[in-house]
Amino acid sequence: MTVKRMDNVGIVVENLDAAIDFFTELGLSLEGRAPIAGDWAEGVTGLPGMRVEIAMMRTPDGHGRLELSRFDAPPIAADHRRAPVNALGYLRVMFAVDNLDDTLARLAPHGAEVVDQVVQYQDAYRLCYIRGPEGILIGLAEELGK
């Protein structure tokens, strides 16, 4: 059996409300928000005493979801938010956008900063990496010629 589809990508944040606001401004919609705890959650994560609040965000096309998590317990084990692009592990989430300049302008009040610069790849894409809420690395790509 092969993978049927990707269900979601998870990102751990400190400020869940700010992350929801940021990704809502990007165009995702809040599908649901809930506290998670108990034996089943501890069993799947391997974290005894786990208490977390999650927010599930859905992409506009309905095919992708982003799970934002804020842990109450146990304490955060490591912080990779400011890791460079070539760090091992989680790298980034990339989103296709209609208008890159407009998207950057709308996200700036939410703390988004372009990592270096907006570049053009051939006649196909304009793209950049930004640091979003809490330094999360996010890629944005505008397809050209469509």
Secondary structure, 3 states (H helix, E strand, C coil): CCCCCCCCEEEECCCHHHHHHHHHHHCCEEEEEEEEECHHHHHHHCCCCCEEEEEEEECCCCCCEEEEEEEEECCCCCCCCCCCCCCCCCCCEEEEECCHHHHHHHHHHHCCEECCCCEEECCCEEEEEEECHHHCEEEEEEECCC
